[in-house]
Amino acid sequence: MQTQPHLPGLARKTVNFPSLRAANVARQQEWDPSNVVDFSWRCNELAGEAGEVCNILKKLHREKHGLPGSRAVKDDLAEELADVVICVDLVAMTAGIDPVGEHVTPQATYSELTDAGNGLAARVGMVSALLFPNNGQIDRPILAERLRLVVQTVSTIARMQDIDMPTAIAMKFNSTSHRVGLSTTLRYTDD
């Protein structure tokens, strides 16, 4: 795992994006050997996973305020946040850019989880918006910056709920591989 510089309020552990990329490349070759998944498909995947995070945040907010309806727990949120980070790397991989990470700045703070969910949705929308201008040509530096902002928002939500993202990502990656019958797994180490 990589360690961030000490900044007040920021998690000390960050995701090992090179390890995640290596696992995503291996699993992509195993899952989609014909390479039919394109950038548009990946953006839909990312938007769907971000929507699932927002749905969990809605349920947590509802429970906090004692409103009737279905419930969610922190583990549900950890799993969906992990999906978003995995998808961010898949978008970057599909667009041919290096793994992206979170900016190490004490930026986004939210008083409510639902505000964080709206921030996540807005940032994912900024990624998808890159599909439309320039006849399918993707501005890779802008894409990388927007993906970093998505990861930063996910990391902020994780910190708000005391979620260990490296562990959540490895668990989600491996459970997905197992569920669909793939042998590729992800292991984080404290190198």
N, C-alpha and C positions, 0 to 999 in steps of 0.2 A: 504494500500500500504506500501511496505517496503521502507525505505529510505537508500540510500547509504551514506557512509562517504563522506565528502567533498573532492573531487579531481578535480582539474581544468579541465574544458572541459567535465565532465561527468554529465549526467542527474541526478537529485536528486531522482526522482521516479524510482522504478524498478517494475517489474511484481511481483505480489503476486502469486508465483508458487504453494504454497499449495492450494489456492483457485482455481486456474486453474486445478490442479490435481483432486480436488474433483468434479468439474464440468465435467471434461473429463471422470472420472470414471462413474458418473451418466449417462452422455450422451451415453457412450459406452454400458452400460447395456440396455439402451432404444433403441439404434440404431442397435446393433449387439448382441442380447441376446444369440445367439449360440456361440459367441466368435470365429468366423471363420477368423477374421483378424489377420494375423501373423506379425512377425518382418519384413519379406521381403516386404510385402504389405505396411507396415508403412514407410519403407525406400524409396519405390517408391513414396509414397505420399509426403514425405518430399522433395525428389529431384524434384518432379513436382512443388511444391509450391516455392522452391528456384528458379527454372527456370522461374516462373512467375515474381518473384522479378527482376531477371536479364532482362527480357523482358521490364518491366516498366523502369528500370534504363537506358536501351538502348534508349527508347523513350524520356526520360527526357534529356539524353545527346544529342540526335539528335536535340531536340528543342533548347537546350542551344546554339548549334552551327548553328542554322538556316537551318538545312538540311531538305529536303522534307521527308515526311512519316507521319504515324499515330502518335498521341500524347498521352501523359498520364499526369496526375496531381498528386500532392502530396497525395491526398486522395486515389488514386489507389495504390500508393506505401504503404501507411499506412495499407491498407487492406491486401495486399500480405505479408508484413512483419509480420502482426498479424497471418496470416495463418502459416507462418514458425514457429513462437513461439509455437502456438497450436500444430503443428505437432511434434516439438521437444519433448514436454511433452508426446504426444501419443507414440512416439518411446520409450522414457524412461519408460513409464507405461507398454508398451507391453513387454519390456525386464526385467521388474521387478525391476527397480531401482527407487530410490527416485527422486522427482522433482529436476531438475537442474536449476541453475541460471547463470547469467553472472558473470565472474570474475570481481572484482572491481579493475581493473588495467588500467592505462591510456596507453593501448597498441595500438591497431590497429587504425591508422589514414590513411586516403586516400585522395589524392589530387583530385581525380575524382570519381564520383559515379560508373562509370563503373569498376574502380579498385576494389571498394568495392563489386560489384556484382561478379567479378571473385574470390575474396577472399571467398565470401559466397559459390559459386559453389565448390571451392576446399575443403572447410570444410565439406560440405554436402557429397561430394565424399568420404571423410575420414570415415564418418559414414557408408555409404553403403559398403565400403571396408571390414568392420567387418563381413559381411555376409559369406565371402568365406573361410577364414582359419578355422581350428579346427573343421571341420564337423558340422558346425552350432552352436557350443558353443560360446557364446558371452562373451568377457572379459568385464564385467560390469564396472570396474573402468576406463578402456580406453574409453568405450562408453560414460560414464558420462562426462569425460573430453572433448571429441570431441563434444558432444552436447552443453556443456558450450561455446565452441568456436563458434559454430553456433549462439547461442544466443548473444554472445559478438559482433559478426559481424553485426547481425540484429540491436542491440542497437546502434552500431556505425553509421550505415546507418540512423537510426531514428534520432540520434542527428544531423547528417549532414543536415537533412531536417526539424528539429524542429518538430518531430512527437511524440505525447504523446502515447507511446506504451501501457500502461495499459488501456487507453480508447479505443484505436484501437482494442486491443485484445477482450475486452468485447463486443464491437460493432460487430466485425466479428463473434465471437462465437455465439452471440444471433441471428444475421441475418442468419447464417447457420442453426441453430436449427429451426428457423421459416420457412426458405425456404424448409426444408425437413420434416416439420411437427412434430418436436420433442418438448417436453415441457421443456427440460433442458435449463437453462439459467445461465449466469455468471454475478455476480455483484461484482465489486471492491469497497472496502470501504477504508477510511483513518484511519484504526485502528492503 
